[in-house]
Amino acid sequence: MYHIVINGCNNVKVEGLRVSASGNSPNTDGIHVQSSSDVTILNTRIGTGDDCVSVGPGTNNLWIEKVACGPGHGISIGSLGKEVEEAGVQNVTVKTVAFTGTENGVRIKSWGRQSSGFARNILFQHAVMTDVQNPIVIDQHYCPDEKNCPGQVSGVKISDVTYQDIHGTSATEVAVKFDCSSEYPCSNIKLEDVKLTYRNKAAEASCSNADGTASGFVQPSSC
C-alpha cells in the first residue's frame, strides 16, 4: 500500500525524500495526504506503481513543489466521493513538477456516485510532461470493477481549477480530458499557456460538462 501517509496532521513539511518502487507494483502510492492541513512537499523524487502523490478528502492548504514523478500514476487529487458524507479538498498548489513516462500527469478523480465532497481552489503550475498518457485529466466517472456505481453520476463539485504553464509530450492523442459530472459540472476551469503535443503534432482535447476559460497559447485548443 502507501509508502507514507499523512493523516489527521497539521503543519507537516516533507523535503528531499526519495521513494522508489517498481512501476508494476500495485497500490504503492508514494505519499498520501488526507484529513490534514498546511502540508508542504518539496524537492522530492517519486517512482511507484501508483500515484506519486495522492490527495484524499479533508485536505486543506497543501503545497507541492519541485517534485519529479515517474514511473507512476501522476499526482492525483482523489479519488474523492467514495462516501456520501465526505470532507472536501481545497487550496492545493502543485508547481514546478516533472512527469516522465507516467500514466497521468495532474489528475482529479471522483467516484461516479453521490457525495457531499468537493475540490476547489486548485492550481497546477509549471509542469513538464514527457511521454505521459494523460497529462491533464479530470475523471468524475471513476468506478473500479464497475461495482456500486454503474450508471450513477458524481456528486463531487469541482471548481476553480487553474492549469498554468503546462508543457510537454503526450503518449496518447488526447492530452487534455475533462470528464465531469452531468449533475454538477466542473466550473471555472482555466487553462493558461498550455502546450502539449502528440508525435510532434498538436494533441487533442476531450471535454464534457466542463465550463471555463482559456488564455495565452493553449494547445490543444480548449473545448
N, C-alpha and C positions, 0 to 999 in steps of 0.2 A: 504494500500500500504506500502511503505517503512517506517521503523521507523526513520532512519537517512539517509539523502542524503548529500554527499559531492560532489558538482558540481561546476566546474569552480573555484577551490580553489588551493592555493599553501601553502606549509608548515603547514600542519594540523597534530595534534597529538591527538589521542583518546586513553585514558588509563583508566582501571578499570571500564569499562562500563558493565552493566547487562541489557540484552534485553530479555524479556520473552513474548511469545505468544503461543497459542495453536498449537499443531502440525498439526491440520487440518484447520488452518486459512489460506485462500488463499492469495497469493501475499503479504506476510508480511515479506519481506526481512529485516534482521537486520540492516546492514549498506551497502549502495550502494555508490560506488565511480565512478565518471566519469569526463572526461574533467578536470582532476586535476593532480598535480604533487607534489612529496615529501610529501606523506601522510603516516603516521605511525599509526597502530592499535595494541595496546599492552594489555596484561593481561585482556582479555575481555571474558565474557561468554554469549553465544547467543543461545536461543532456540526459533524457529519460525516455521511457516508453509511453509516457502520458504527458499531461500538461507540465510545462516548466514551472509556471506559477498558476495556481487556481485560486479563485476568489469566491468564497461562499457567502451565504446570507449573513446579514448583520455586520458587514464590513463597512467602516466609515473612515475617511481620511487615510487612504492608502497611497503611498508614493513608491513607484518602481522606476529606477533609473540605472542606465548602463548595465543592462542585463543581456548576455548572449545566450540564445536558446537554440539547441539542436544537438541530437535529434530530439523529437518530442511532438507534442500536440499544440505547442504555442503557449501564449499567455491567455488564459480564459477567465472571464467573469461568468461564473456558473459551474455546474448547472444550477439554475435558480428555479423556484416554483415546484419543488418536489412536494412541499407541504402546502395545505390550503391556507393556513395561517403562518406567514413567514416574514421575517425581518428583511428589509431591503438593503441594497448596496448603493452607496453614494460617495461622491468626492474621491474619485480614483484618478490618479495620473500615472501614465505609463510613457516614459520618454527615453530617447537615446537607447533604443534596443535593436538587436540584430537577430534575425531568424535565418537559419541555414538548413535547408532540406527538411523542414518541419511539415506536419500535416496541416496546421493552421498557423496564422500569424497572430493577429489580435482578434479575439473572438468573444462574443457574448452569446450564451446559450441558456434557454429555459425549457423546462418540460412543457409538452403540449397538453396542459390541463389547468384547471382553475387554481388561482393562488392570489394572495394579497401582496405578493412580493413586487419589487421594483428595482430598476437600475437607472441611476440618473447622475448627471454631472460627471461624465467620464471624458477624459482627454487621452488620446493616443497621439503622441507627437515624436517626430524624428525617428522613424523606424525604417530599417533596411531589410528587405526581403530578398533572399537568394534561393531560388528553386523551391518556393513554398506552394503547397497545393491550394490552400485557401487563405490568401494574405489578409483579407478583410472579410469577416463574416459575422452576421447576427443570425442565429438559428433559434427560432421560437417553436420548433416542432420536434424537439429532442424527445425521443421515445424509444429507448433501447429495448430490443427484443419485442417491440410492439405490444407491450403489456401495460395495462392500467391507463392508457391514454390515447389509443387509436380513435381518430375522429373528433377529438376534443381540441379546443383552442386554448392557447396560453393566456392566463390572467395576469402575467407579469408585465408591468408597464415600463417600457424602455424609453427614456427621453434625455435630451441634452447630451448627445454623444458627438464629440469632435474628433475627426481624423485629420491630422495636420502634418504635412511633410512626410508622406509615406512613399517610399521609392523601392524599385527593385523588380525582380522577376517572379512570375507565377509559373508553377508546374502544370497548371491547367488553364483552359481557355477563359474560364470565368474567375476573375481575380477578386471581384467585389460582389458579395452576395448578402442581401438584406431580405431575410425570410421572416417577416414579422407577424404578429398576431392579428388576425382579422377583426377580433373584438376590441383589442387595444393596440392600434397601430403604433409603430415607432414614430416619435415626434422630435422635431428639431435636431435632425441628424445633419451634421456639417462636414463637408469634405473640402479641404483647403490644400492645394498643391500636392496632389496625389498623382504619381506616375508609376504605373505597373504594366509590364509588358509580358507577352507570352510568345516565345520563339521569335524574338526580335520584332514583333508587331504589337500593336495596341491590344491589350487584353479586353475582355468584355465584363459587363456588369449585369446582375440579375436582381431585381427588386420586386417585392410585393408587400403592400401595406406599410410603406415607409414614406415619411414626409420630411423634407429638409431642404438644404441649400448646398450649392457648390460654388467655390470661388477660386480665383487663381487658375493655374493649369491643372486640370483634372482629367486623368486618363486611367481607366476607361471613363468616358463621359458619364455623368450621373444619369440615373434612370428618370 
